[in-house]
Amino acid sequence: MAAIRLRDVGLLDQALDVTLCVANPNASELAFRHIQAAVDAACSPLAEGASEPPVRLPPRSSVPVPFAVVSTVRNLGLQLLGVLGTGAVE
């Protein structure tokens, strides 16, 4: 994961801008209208969303791709309980 930025905080959910490094091991370019992503921490769902602009992945390379993701209060609460119990996010 390259970067996480808080976009908006609501009563029941939080919007985040997440940049992930996406790899293309193929010999040809790949192009997508969008890529869906789910972020898990400690084997529990944390957030999900999709890339915002269309994505082009050059052959045999990794590129940073921005995603708009949403996390719910429930998912963040479960992660917080794990941190309180172990002192870390796995």
N, C-alpha and C positions, 0 to 999 in steps of 0.2 A: 504494500500500500504506500502510495507516495504522499498523500496529503488528505486531511479532513478539515472542513470548515463548517461551522454552524451557520445555517442560512436563516432559519426561523424557528421560534419556539412557540408552540401552542399548548393549550390545556391538556390535550390527549396525545399529541405527537410532536416530533421535532423533524425539521427538514435540514439535511446536511448536504454539502457539496463534497464529494469524495473523488479523488483522482487515483485510479488504479493503473498499474503497468500491465498492459495486455500484450501477450507474445503471439507472434505468427511464425511457427516453425516451418511453414510450407515454402516452396520455391516460387510461388506466385502470390500476388497481392490479394488481400481479402477486403471486401467493402460491405458495410452493413448500414442500414437506415438507423438502427439503434441496437444496443446490446443490453440485455437485462442482467442485473447482478443482485446477489443476496450476500449480505455480510453476516457471518456467524462469529461469535466469540464464546469460548468455552463450550463448544458444541450446542449452543443455543442461538436462535435467530436474534440478530441485533437490528438490521435495517435491510430494506430492499428498494430497488429503483431501476432506472435505465439511463443509458448515456443520452446526453442532450443533443449534440450535433451528430450528423452522420459520421461514421468512423471508417477510416482507411488504414489498413495495416500493411505496411510494406513487407516484402518477402524476407523471411529469416531475421526478424527484428522485433523489438519490444517498443511500444510507444505508450506515453501516458494518455489515459482516456478519462475525461471528466464525466461523473455520474451525479445525478440528482437522486438522493435516497431519502426515505422516510423511516423513522424509528418511532415505535409507540412507547407510551409510558410504561406499559406492561413489560415490553422487551428490555427497556433500560432498567426497570426495577429488578428484573431477574438478574441482570448483569451486576447491578449494585449489590444484591444479596451475595452473589458469588465473591465479589471483591471484599466485602466485609468478612466473609467466612475465611478466605484464604489470603487476603492482602494483595491479590494480583488478578489480572484478567489473563486467562490462558488462551 
